[in-house]
Amino acid sequence: MMTMLKTDSGAALRMKRPYKGVIAALVLPMTPDQSVDWDTLSSYVRSVADQGPDGIAMNMDASEVVALTVEEQDEVIRISREAIGSRCHLFSGIIAGSTRAAAERARRLRDLGADGLVPFPPLPIFLGTPLPTEMIRAFHAAVAGAGLPMIAFQLPKGMGPDYDAATLAAAAAIPELVGLKEASFDANMTLQAVANASALGADRPGVLTGSDTFIFEALVMGCDGALIGFASILTKEIVAMQRAVAAGDLVAAKAIWDRIGPIARYGWRPPIRDFRPRMKELLKLQGVFPHATVREPQLGVADEERRCLRQLAEAADMI
């Protein structure tokens, strides 16, 4: 299944199943008063798009979506669309507590210029297992009514749908479902997701790892790509690593991961919520962000952690 998308510039982008490649989920620059830094956002999105990802995802956990107003979420997509042009796909996360609200947001984000959607499981309704397969299918079918490709979420066990073989098959019957973000941070669940998707044949959703601490390993396990917050920095390196694995050059891919992997493992260590200020500190070190501000109640990093991040960045030749 292939969907033709039109960007504002009129250029055609092709998005097909299984979706493959790297989608960078970006962090959101803010000023010291915790307002969105719109000028920096525009230049940052352009710089990431120039590094060759297949897509950029905004309004995700990485970009503090739950701390943003709906109006801010809309403006994030409008500005990102202008900055990206036709260089790669633009995805938007959807946070909504009901199926109706998610479907309405899907249409709104489509009209603002999103190429694809990443609907978050509606919480708290989707907490706990087992979840009825029909609940999961119907929710995604409603979002698909906007006519855009979408990527579903598999979160750590107990935090949302577990896409077992039957559930993934039911969801994959929706033509717009081009991928599954496998963000369990569990190697066994990653392997099972790859197996469940492979059993669906050639016209299947792609499996995109969302487990930042073992991106290389997940790609070797058979993931088709990554929808990943770690690609908010070092985008070109992660793109090169994914392409090397796809080409069978595991030596080259592992060399990249050996250099940058320690940053991912440090950035996503417990408490995992602090990956946002950690990534912003690294972007500040690189001169990409003027500030590393996060929106409260999220806190910034301590001085000792800031020193560790600098050491890791220097070891990886980032700065």
C-alpha positions as CSV (number, residue, x, y, z in Angstrom):
1,M,0.0,0.0,0.0
2,M,1.4,3.4,-1.0
3,T,0.0,6.8,-0.1
4,M,0.9,9.9,-2.0
5,L,1.3,13.0,0.1
6,K,1.4,16.6,-1.1
7,T,3.4,19.1,0.8
8,D,2.7,22.9,0.8
9,S,5.4,23.3,-1.8
10,G,3.6,20.9,-4.1
11,A,6.3,18.3,-4.1
12,A,5.2,14.7,-3.9
13,L,6.3,12.4,-1.0
14,R,5.7,8.7,-1.1
15,M,4.9,6.8,2.1
16,K,4.4,3.1,1.8
17,R,4.1,0.0,4.0
18,P,6.3,-1.2,5.6
19,Y,7.6,2.3,6.6
20,K,11.3,2.2,6.8
21,G,14.0,4.6,7.9
22,V,14.6,7.1,10.7
23,I,12.0,9.5,12.1
24,A,13.6,12.0,14.4
25,A,11.4,13.0,17.4
26,L,12.7,16.4,18.2
27,V,12.9,18.2,21.6
28,L,11.4,21.7,21.7
29,P,13.5,24.8,22.3
30,M,12.3,27.2,25.0
31,T,13.3,30.6,26.3
32,P,14.2,31.1,30.0
33,D,10.6,32.0,30.8
34,Q,9.4,28.6,29.4
35,S,7.9,30.1,26.3
36,V,8.5,28.2,23.0
37,D,11.5,29.7,21.1
38,W,9.9,29.8,17.7
39,D,12.9,31.2,15.9
40,T,15.2,28.5,17.2
41,L,12.6,25.9,16.4
42,S,12.5,26.9,12.8
43,S,16.3,26.9,12.4
44,Y,16.6,23.6,14.3
45,V,14.0,21.8,12.3
46,R,15.7,22.9,9.1
47,S,19.1,21.7,10.3
48,V,17.7,18.3,11.2
49,A,15.9,18.0,7.9
50,D,19.2,18.7,6.1
51,Q,20.7,15.6,7.8
52,G,18.7,13.2,5.8
53,P,16.0,11.6,8.1
54,D,13.0,10.1,6.4
55,G,10.8,12.0,8.8
56,I,10.6,14.5,11.7
57,A,8.0,14.0,14.4
58,M,6.8,16.9,16.6
59,N,4.2,17.0,19.3
60,M,5.7,13.9,20.8
61,D,6.9,13.1,24.3
62,A,10.3,14.4,23.4
63,S,8.8,17.8,22.5
64,E,6.9,18.0,25.9
65,V,3.5,17.7,24.1
66,V,1.6,17.2,27.3
67,A,2.9,20.5,28.6
68,L,1.8,22.5,25.5
69,T,-1.5,24.1,24.8
70,V,-3.5,23.0,21.8
71,E,-2.6,26.3,20.2
72,E,1.1,25.8,20.8
73,Q,0.8,22.3,19.3
74,D,-0.8,23.7,16.2
75,E,1.9,26.4,15.8
76,V,4.6,23.8,16.2
77,I,3.3,22.0,13.2
78,R,2.8,25.1,11.1
79,I,6.3,26.3,11.7
80,S,7.8,22.9,11.2
81,R,6.0,22.4,7.9
82,E,7.4,25.7,6.6
83,A,10.9,24.7,7.8
84,I,10.9,21.2,6.3
85,G,9.4,22.0,3.0
86,S,9.5,18.8,0.9
87,R,12.7,17.3,2.3
88,C,11.1,14.7,4.5
89,H,7.8,13.6,6.1
90,L,6.4,15.6,9.0
91,F,4.5,13.6,11.6
92,S,2.5,14.9,14.5
93,G,1.7,13.2,17.7
94,I,-1.9,13.2,18.9
95,I,-2.7,13.4,22.6
96,A,-6.4,13.0,23.3
97,G,-8.5,11.3,25.9
98,S,-11.3,10.1,23.6
99,T,-11.7,8.6,20.2
100,R,-13.8,11.6,19.0
101,A,-11.2,14.1,20.2
102,A,-8.3,12.2,18.6
103,A,-10.2,12.1,15.2
104,E,-10.8,15.8,15.4
105,R,-7.2,16.5,16.2
106,A,-6.2,14.3,13.3
107,R,-8.2,16.4,10.8
108,R,-6.9,19.7,12.3
109,L,-3.2,18.5,12.1
110,R,-3.8,17.4,8.5
111,D,-5.0,20.8,7.6
112,L,-2.0,22.4,9.2
113,G,0.4,20.4,7.1
114,A,1.2,17.2,8.9
115,D,2.0,14.3,6.5
116,G,1.4,11.6,9.1
117,L,0.1,11.0,12.6
118,V,1.3,9.2,15.7
119,P,-1.7,8.8,18.0
120,F,-0.8,8.2,21.6
121,P,-2.9,5.6,23.4
122,P,-5.7,7.4,25.2
123,L,-5.0,7.3,28.9
124,P,-6.1,6.2,31.4
125,I,-8.5,4.1,29.3
126,F,-5.7,2.2,27.6
127,L,-3.8,1.5,30.8
128,G,-3.5,-2.2,31.8
129,T,-3.9,-5.4,29.9
130,P,-5.6,-7.1,28.3
131,L,-7.2,-4.5,26.1
132,P,-10.1,-5.5,23.8
133,T,-8.7,-5.7,20.2
134,E,-11.7,-3.9,18.9
135,M,-11.1,-1.0,21.2
136,I,-7.6,-0.6,19.7
137,R,-8.7,-1.1,16.1
138,A,-11.7,1.3,16.3
139,F,-9.6,4.0,17.9
140,H,-7.0,3.9,15.1
141,A,-9.6,3.6,12.4
142,A,-11.2,6.8,13.6
143,V,-7.9,8.6,13.5
144,A,-7.3,7.2,10.0
145,G,-10.5,9.0,8.9
146,A,-8.3,12.1,8.4
147,G,-6.8,10.2,5.4
148,L,-3.2,10.4,6.6
149,P,-0.7,7.6,7.2
150,M,-0.2,6.8,10.9
151,I,2.1,5.0,13.2
152,A,0.8,3.2,16.3
153,F,2.5,3.0,19.7
154,Q,3.7,0.0,21.7
155,L,4.8,1.2,25.1
156,P,6.3,-0.7,28.0
157,K,4.1,-3.5,29.2
158,G,1.1,-2.4,31.1
159,M,1.2,1.2,29.8
160,G,-0.8,0.7,26.6
161,P,-1.7,-1.9,24.0
162,D,0.5,-5.0,23.6
163,Y,0.5,-5.7,19.9
164,D,0.3,-9.5,19.9
165,A,-0.2,-11.3,16.6
166,A,-4.0,-10.9,16.6
167,T,-4.0,-7.3,17.7
168,L,-1.4,-6.2,15.2
169,A,-3.3,-8.1,12.4
170,A,-6.5,-6.3,13.3
171,A,-4.8,-2.9,13.3
172,A,-2.9,-3.6,10.1
173,A,-6.2,-4.1,8.3
174,I,-6.4,-0.3,8.4
175,P,-4.6,0.7,5.2
176,E,-3.3,4.0,6.7
177,L,-1.3,2.2,9.4
178,V,2.2,2.2,8.0
179,G,4.2,1.5,11.1
180,L,4.4,0.5,14.7
181,K,6.6,2.4,17.1
182,E,8.0,-0.3,19.4
183,A,8.9,1.6,22.5
184,S,8.8,-1.1,25.1
185,F,12.5,-0.9,26.0
186,D,12.3,-4.7,26.2
187,A,14.3,-6.8,23.8
188,N,11.9,-9.7,24.0
189,M,8.9,-7.5,23.1
190,T,11.0,-6.0,20.2
191,L,11.7,-9.5,18.8
192,Q,8.0,-10.5,19.1
193,A,6.8,-7.3,17.4
194,V,9.2,-8.0,14.5
195,A,7.9,-11.6,14.3
196,N,4.3,-10.6,14.4
197,A,4.8,-8.0,11.7
198,S,6.7,-10.4,9.5
199,A,3.9,-12.9,9.7
200,L,1.6,-10.4,7.9
201,G,3.6,-10.6,4.7
202,A,5.0,-7.9,2.4
203,D,2.1,-5.5,2.9
204,R,2.6,-4.9,6.6
205,P,3.3,-2.1,8.9
206,G,7.0,-1.4,9.5
207,V,8.4,-1.9,13.0
208,L,10.3,1.3,14.2
209,T,12.2,1.0,17.4
210,G,11.5,3.6,20.0
211,S,14.0,2.2,22.5
212,D,16.7,4.7,22.6
213,T,19.1,2.6,24.7
214,F,19.5,-0.2,22.1
215,I,18.8,1.3,18.6
216,F,21.6,-0.6,16.9
217,E,20.6,-3.9,18.5
218,A,16.9,-3.4,17.6
219,L,17.8,-2.7,14.0
220,V,19.8,-5.9,13.9
221,M,16.9,-7.8,15.4
222,G,14.9,-6.8,12.4
223,C,13.3,-3.4,13.0
224,D,12.7,-1.5,9.8
225,G,13.9,1.8,11.3
226,A,13.5,4.1,14.3
227,L,11.0,6.7,15.5
228,I,13.4,8.0,18.2
229,G,14.0,10.9,20.5
230,F,17.8,10.3,20.4
231,A,17.7,11.5,16.8
232,S,16.9,15.0,18.1
233,I,20.7,15.1,18.2
234,L,23.3,13.2,16.1
235,T,20.6,12.8,13.4
236,K,23.0,12.1,10.5
237,E,24.9,9.5,12.5
238,I,21.7,7.6,13.4
239,V,20.5,7.8,9.7
240,A,23.9,6.4,8.6
241,M,23.7,3.6,11.1
242,Q,20.2,2.6,10.0
243,R,21.2,2.6,6.4
244,A,24.3,0.6,7.1
245,V,22.3,-2.1,8.9
246,A,19.8,-2.2,6.0
247,A,22.7,-2.7,3.6
248,G,24.2,-5.5,5.7
249,D,27.2,-3.5,6.8
250,L,27.1,-4.3,10.5
251,V,30.7,-3.4,11.1
252,A,30.1,0.2,9.9
253,A,26.9,0.4,11.8
254,K,28.4,-0.9,15.1
255,A,31.3,1.6,14.8
256,I,28.8,4.4,14.8
257,W,26.9,3.0,17.7
258,D,30.1,2.4,19.7
259,R,30.8,6.1,19.4
260,I,27.3,7.5,20.1
261,G,25.6,4.7,22.1
262,P,27.1,5.8,25.5
263,I,25.2,9.1,25.1
264,A,21.9,7.3,24.5
265,R,22.4,5.0,27.4
266,Y,23.2,7.9,29.7
267,G,20.5,10.1,28.4
268,W,17.7,7.5,28.8
269,R,18.9,6.1,32.1
270,P,16.5,6.4,35.1
271,P,14.7,8.7,35.7
272,I,13.9,8.4,32.0
273,R,11.8,11.6,32.1
274,D,15.0,13.6,32.3
275,F,16.1,12.7,28.7
276,R,14.5,16.0,27.6
277,P,16.7,18.4,29.6
278,R,19.7,16.1,28.9
279,M,19.2,16.3,25.1
280,K,18.6,20.1,25.4
281,E,21.9,20.5,27.3
282,L,23.7,18.7,24.5
283,L,22.1,20.9,21.9
284,K,23.1,23.9,23.9
285,L,26.7,22.6,24.1
286,Q,26.6,22.3,20.3
287,G,25.4,25.9,19.9
288,V,22.1,24.8,18.4
289,F,19.9,25.9,21.3
290,P,20.6,29.1,23.2
291,H,19.0,27.7,26.3
292,A,18.3,24.2,27.8
293,T,15.0,25.3,29.4
294,V,12.2,22.8,30.0
295,R,8.6,23.6,31.0
296,E,7.7,23.0,34.6
297,P,7.1,20.7,36.4
298,Q,10.0,19.1,34.5
299,L,13.3,20.2,36.0
300,G,16.6,20.9,34.4
301,V,19.8,18.9,35.0
302,A,22.2,19.3,37.9
303,D,25.7,20.6,37.5
304,E,27.3,17.2,37.9
305,E,25.1,15.7,35.2
306,R,25.9,18.7,33.0
307,R,29.6,17.9,33.4
308,C,29.0,14.2,32.5
309,L,27.1,15.2,29.4
310,R,30.0,17.4,28.3
311,Q,32.5,14.6,28.8
312,L,30.3,12.2,26.8
313,A,29.9,14.8,24.0
314,E,33.6,15.4,23.8
315,A,34.3,11.6,23.7
316,A,31.9,11.2,20.8
317,D,33.4,14.2,19.0
318,M,30.1,16.1,19.1
319,I,31.6,19.5,20.1
